[in-house]
Amino acid sequence: MSKKMDIRWHGRAGQGAVTAAKTLAELISQEEGVYAQGFAVYGAEKRGAPVIAFTRVSDKVIRDHSEYMEPDIVLLLDPTLLGLVDVKEGLKKDGKVIVNTAFDKQSVIDELGLEGYDVYIVDANKISMDAMGRAIPNTPMIGALAKVAGLFSKEDVVNGVINLLEEAGKFPQKVIDGNKKAIEKAYEEVK
């Protein structure tokens, strides 16, 4: 894993973008000598309002808590935000974009003006509906990100997230099993 990485998450309140950013930071920071932080910048948004979350990774203690970053990877959790948010803002020239969508990759590239960037798509809404009965794309997007960024093997990301859910002690087994299935499927299907 790269010892320095900035990741920006775009979603809507209630989709788990903030939880995903924090969960990813928790998973990454378990590695020896790697620091990570997950946070969001938002006000009193209601369910459905646009939200931006961030994950920073470094081999040094992270003291920067600002929302400004030049992300290596940007994730778009809500396909209705296509064209409404500037996913390219600050994105590094060799940056990657992962979009939750049922559209084909070229349509996403054209819509967002992402020619020259590495673009990946996964239908995280469908995956989460099939696995959990609700369109909550955050854990499938963690699975897709783990593969695209080479952060974790499929087994490691699944086990890491499941361990965090179990440690929280507030999720029924059905939810834990659904998240496991969603992560595995997204890891396999991201393209």
Number of C-alpha atoms within 10 A of each C-alpha: 12 11 12 14 17 19 24 27 26 24 26 22 17 18 22 20 31 26 17 24 25 21 22 27 21 19 19 23 17 12 11 8 11 19 20 26 23 21 21 20 11 13 7 6 12 11 11 12 12 18 22 21 23 28 25 24 23 18 15 12 12 13 7 10 13 10 13 10 17 18 25 19 25 26 26 25 28 22 19 13 15 17 12 10 15 13 24 19 11 14 21 16 13 11 18 24 24 23 27 26 21 14 13 12 16 13 10 21 17 10 11 16 14 16 11 11 16 15 21 21 24 27 21 32 25 21 27 25 15 14 21 19 13 12 15 23 30 29 30 32 33 26 29 31 27 21 20 20 14 12 17 18 13 20 12 13 25 22 14 19 23 18 13 14 18 14 10 9 8 9 11 10 11 11 16 18 13 18 26 22 20 31 31 20 21 28 25 14 17 21 15
